Structures are given as C-alpha cells and as structure tokens.
Amino acid sequence: SYELTQPLSVSVALGQTARITCGGNNIGSKNVHWYQQKPGQAPVLVIYRDSNRPSGIPERFSGSNSGNTATLTISRAQAGDEADYYCQVWDSTFVVFGGGTKLTVL
Amino acid sequence: EVQLVESGGGVVQPGGSLRLSCAASGFTFDDYAMHWVRQAPGKGLEWVSLISGDGGSTYYADSVKGRFTISRDNSKNSLYLQMNSLRTEDTALYYCAGSGWYEWFDPWGQGTLVTVSS
C-alpha cells in the first residue's frame, strides 16, 4: 500500500518561511492536497492539486510537487498558522493521508 | 451554505454496532463522492471508506473491511456508516467529507465521536 511520510514537527520563527514536506514513492506523478487542522476543528483545505489555493486561503500558502517529495510552503508565518498539516493523495481507489506535521510558530 | 452534519456517535461495548449518519445541504449531493475519515484521540487522519456519487461503488480501508458498510440515500442527501464488530481501536472522531473523484476533500463535517469501551 502507498505511504506518505511527513515530519512530526516543524518550527518557524514569526515572519519567516516554513516548509513542510510529504514524501512518497514517485509522488510527483500524483495530485497532492494539503489540509490545515487547528485543535478542536475539522480539517480545512489549504492547497489542492499540488499548488492551487482555494478561495479565502492567503497567498502566503503555496505548494510544489516533484520526484518523491511534495512541499507545503508558508511564507511570513503568523501565530495563527500554528496547526497540524496533512498531505493527501489517491492511490487507485484508496485515499492516503500523511501522518501529519505539527507547525509551531516561535 | 454548504454543510455536512454528522450524528449517531456514542459509547458502545466491544463487539457492538453503531450507525453513523451525515446530513448534507447547500450543494448537489449526488455530484460528490463521499467519504468517512476518522481521527483517534491525539492521532492523525485515517481514511475509512468511500462511496461514489450514485452509490454504486464502495471502497474500504483494510482496517474496517468486512465490518463497516458505507451507504447513501441521495433522495435524502444523506450518507451512512454501519459499523459492526466494533473494537477498542475504532475509538475516534468520525468525519464525513465530500470530494470529486480523485480530487480533494471539501466540504468536511465537524465530526461525531465514537467510543468503544467496556
């Protein structure tokens, strides 16, 4: 079965750039979607199809995907960006989520 | 307003059964594949099951195959999850979510909590 690997945690200084990776075998050939989840809340889509932002998501959020790694980049990080982030792909007719990354803004 | 509202969670003993429901509104329900996704306390997201827009195709994670059954009633804009032979490891917050086929998950419900405990 297909697996997605994310770092357990990432820390970023306020106003700096955070990068959260999602590793998978030839993930560059798949569409990767990213979700933000704050404590006690449902996940919220922040990036779809590798690099597209839904309406209402700040331009500070961007994504890329190539080879064996997809990356969610958060520029000018704010305290409100502290959350868990999950990547997601489809593998045939199954859905796979990464294990999640806790982003801490220092 | 696009909305998904789950219900039916509760406390059940190991080996017991529970049926979850998800009521959809604000979008064309049968245009969407629908999923159940769960999150154990303090853990990450785990995909559970998928049903196509017309209800004709269903898929399950290995962890629930043979015990859980997903279904939908498009006339009622509703999604269901029948959970049998429940185990303590099924304890989780269960979300329903919609997607296009091979696409992203949006919208999401707020979840319903299932606790399997003796």
Interface residues (C-beta under 8 A of the other chain):
Chain A: S1 N31 H33 Y35 Q37 A42 P43 V44 L45 Y48 R49 P54 D84 Y86 Q88 W90 T93 F94 V95 V96 F97 G98 G99 G100
Chain B: H35 V37 G44 L45 E46 W47 L50 S57 Y59 A61 D62 Y95 Y102 E103 W104 F105 D106 W108 G109 Q110 G111
